Amino acid sequence: MFTIKSIAVDHFRIPLPLASADSTHGEIAHFGLIAGWLLDARGREGRGYTYIVDNIAAAAIRKFIGQDLATSILASAQFLLKAFVRRCAGTSIL
């Protein structure tokens, strides 16, 4: 068990040096990078990221992680990752 003290999330619009294209997305000139950081009570930091083609919905994903998921995680006195993932697996979150 560990206690999460803080959660930070941000997103970045990363331009591609050369635009590409595919049949699903059309021209892809950039992508969205969503990065997250967790800090626990012992000062250990965890980091993770995901990306999305053409920055579509990156701001919404950032907001979802930063508000909805963070609120759920920080509301738990002791955060158990496996239990949290099992709880989310029954919903449309994961």
C-alpha positions in Angstrom: 0.0 0.0 0.0 1.1 3.5 -0.6 -0.5 7.0 -0.2 -0.6 9.3 -3.2 0.0 12.9 -2.1 -0.3 14.7 -5.4 -1.2 14.1 -9.1 -0.2 16.4 -11.9 -1.2 16.1 -15.6 -0.4 18.2 -18.6 -0.7 17.9 -22.4 1.5 19.1 -25.2 0.9 19.6 -28.9 3.9 18.1 -30.6 4.4 19.2 -34.3 5.7 16.6 -36.7 8.7 17.7 -38.8 7.0 16.1 -41.8 3.2 15.6 -41.9 2.0 12.1 -42.6 -1.5 10.8 -43.5 -3.6 7.7 -43.3 -7.0 6.6 -44.4 -8.5 7.0 -40.9 -7.1 10.4 -39.8 -6.3 12.2 -43.0 -3.3 14.5 -42.7 -1.5 14.3 -39.4 0.6 17.4 -38.7 1.0 16.9 -35.0 0.1 14.7 -32.1 -1.0 15.2 -28.5 1.1 14.0 -25.6 -0.6 13.6 -22.3 1.8 13.2 -19.4 1.1 12.4 -15.7 3.1 12.5 -12.5 2.2 10.9 -9.1 4.0 11.7 -5.9 3.6 9.4 -2.9 4.0 10.0 0.8 7.6 8.8 0.8 8.6 11.2 -2.0 8.7 8.6 -4.8 7.5 9.8 -8.1 5.8 7.8 -10.8 5.4 9.1 -14.4 3.4 8.0 -17.4 2.2 9.2 -20.7 -0.1 8.4 -23.6 -0.4 10.1 -27.0 -3.2 10.8 -29.4 -3.1 11.3 -33.2 -3.5 14.9 -34.4 -4.1 16.2 -30.8 -7.8 15.1 -31.0 -9.4 15.3 -27.6 -6.0 15.7 -25.7 -7.5 18.5 -23.6 -10.5 16.4 -22.7 -8.2 13.4 -21.7 -6.1 15.7 -19.6 -9.1 17.1 -17.8 -10.6 13.6 -17.2 -7.3 12.4 -15.6 -6.7 15.6 -13.7 -10.2 16.0 -12.3 -12.1 12.7 -12.3 -9.4 10.1 -11.9 -7.3 12.3 -9.6 -10.3 12.9 -7.3 -11.0 9.2 -7.0 -7.4 8.4 -6.3 -6.8 11.2 -3.8 -10.0 10.4 -2.0 -8.6 7.0 -0.9 -6.6 7.1 2.3 -4.6 4.1 1.0 -4.5 3.7 -2.7 -4.4 0.1 -3.9 -3.6 0.0 -7.6 -4.9 -3.5 -8.4 -8.2 -2.8 -6.6 -8.6 0.5 -8.4 -8.0 -1.1 -11.8 -10.5 -3.9 -11.0 -13.0 -1.3 -10.0 -12.5 0.7 -13.2 -12.5 -2.4 -15.4 -16.2 -2.8 -14.8 -16.9 0.7 -16.2 -16.1 2.5 -19.4 -13.1 4.2 -17.8 -10.6 1.6 -19.0 
